[in-house]
Amino acid sequence: MTKSKPTSAKVLKEGEFVPPDGGWGWMIIFAAGFSNLSALPMLQQFGLLFRDKFARLGITSSQTTTIINMNSALTSCVGLANGPVFKTFSYRQVSLTGAIVVFIALLLTTFSFNFTTYLISFSILYALKLEQYLKETEDENEAEQSKFITNNNQTIDKILEEEKEDEEEDPLENLTFCEKVAIFFDLDLLKDFTFINLMLGITLANFNELNFSILTPFILGDYGMTKSQIAFFMSLLAGVDICVRFCIPFVAGKIGWDNNSFFLFGVMSMAMGRVVLAYCQDYTIVLLVAVMIGFGKGLRTVFMALVIPTHVPLQKLPGATGIQLLTAGIVYLSLGPVVGWIKDNTTTAVTLHCLNIFTWLTAISWGLEKYYIIRKQNAIDAETVKS
């Protein structure tokens, strides 16, 4: 592959921004898409692929959910190491290492024969793939582009940075180790009830979706459906999900809801679909449920990434993401096996209702907080009018 030319943005006199020539960027996008196509379906279709084999091996639903939730928990924990890893190694080194680990993990999964071997090959090794980032531009190109963008502000930034260092140097010297750790990881966010409320809602919604995706082939199999019918259900759900992801940005502005409302409507739609699925086993109704859940999943996926950034300041966003990942890991590890145990020892309807409990709690919690904020703002506005 030939060396790409230095890329630089251009700004016209009228202020119109002209994007830089991407060079080989289209090839990087193709490679990233092919990588995701090769690696991610194993996680998304785990239940469909291994349902029959797990039945032959005697692996229970509790063990199945443990395998998948352990994978998600470790992935969340590994995500915390992305920052230090990318500061030490290049994007290409991390990407190649991740691809090799994924290949080894999937290869070993084909030879796994019991719960322990699946736990090692899939839950641990597959989770250690890090994040497969691909970056084509050379370091000197980045330096040139950065120099081009910041040339006019370099002197001002240097002066401001020196003043900021002078202001912070003395206070930081008087802090304890715990206080420095709290500042470094932005643990003061834990004092923000709204952030905690949003974070827990997103984490529990992801937990519900993950475990429902795992158990869907088992649930539909219990209803007496064939593998082809189960595959069509999941394909229809995924198709509606993708369509909603593509279309919703064009209509969201006209509707006028905030990001939290769109997200909550999405997870509520998914919960209502699970309620219908708990009582209706007719295949036509089941397909309508797939459409309903796919629609809600599309909304959830699009607006999930916007909920916390809308509330948290930009400089605290990395810390907020780290806290959310750590919380997700704890939730997956502690509650994942419980869902499998419920599936093994109760009916399908009870399992689906138990998954929905977290959705109802999120809706109630977010609704009460929004009501309180609106009422408080109205009181402040009334005082302003009187004064």
C-alpha positions, 0 to 999 in steps of 0.5 A: 500500500502506498504511503498516503499524502498528508491530509489537511483541512481547508477553510474558505474565506467565507468560513465554509469548512472543506473536509480533507481528502481521506486518501485510503480512508475508504479501505480502512472503513472496509477493513473495520466493517469486515472485521466487525462482520467476522467477530461480532456475529459470534456474540450476537448469535451466541444462543442460536449457534450453541443452543443445540450443542449446549443441550447435548453437553448439559450446559444449563441456562444459568451457565450460558448466561454466566458465559456471556455476561462474564464476557461482557463484564471483562470487555467493560473492564478491558475498555478502561485500559484503552486509554493507557494502551493507546498511549503506549502502543500504536493503533495498528499494533493494538488492532493486530493484537486484537484480531489475533486474540479474536481468532485464537478465541474463536478457534478454541471455542470450536474445540470447547467441550464443557462449561469451563472451556467455554468460560476460558475460550469465549468469556475470557479470551474473546473479551480480551480483544480490546477495541479494534481501532484502525488508523491509516494516517502516519504520525507525521501526517497527524502532526502536520494536520494538528499544526495546521489547525492549531497554528493560530492559537498556539501562543494563546494556548501556551499562555493559558496552559501555563496560567492553569498549571500555576493555579493548580500546582499549589492546591494539588500538592496539599491533597491526599492520595485518595483525593488525587485519585478522585480527581483523576477518575472524576469520582465527584460525578458520583455526587450527581444524582442525575448522572447516577440515575442515567448511568444505571438506566443505560446499564440495566437496559443494556443488561436486559437486551444482552440477556434477552438476545442470549435467551431468545433462541431458547425461549422460541425453541421452548415454543416449538419453533424450528431453527429456521423460524428462530433465525428469521425472527432474529433477522427481522428484528435486526433488519428493523433495528438497522432501518430505525437507526438509519431513519430516526436522525431525519425525523427526531428533530421534527418530533422535538423530544430530548435524548432521554425521552427517545431512549426511554421510549425505545426500551419501553417498546422493547419491554412491551414486546417481551410482555406480548411474547410472554403470552402469545406463541402464534408465529405471526404474533411473534414476528410482530413482536420482532418488529416491535422489539427491533424498533425499540432497539434501534431507538435505544442504540442511537440515543444511548450514546447521547444520554450521558454526554448531554448531561456530563461536561465534555472534560468529564466524559472520559471519567463518566464513561469509565464509571459506567463501564465499571458499573456495567461489569459489576451488574453483568457479573452479579445478575447474569447468572441469576437470569439463567437460574430463573430461566431454568427454574421458572416459566418463560413468562416469569423470565421475561417479566423479571427482565422487564423489572429493570425497565419499569424501574428505569422508567419510574426513576427517570420519570420522577426525576423529570417531574421533580426538575420541571416542578422545581424549574416552575417554582423558580420561574414563579419566584422570578416573575414575582420579583 
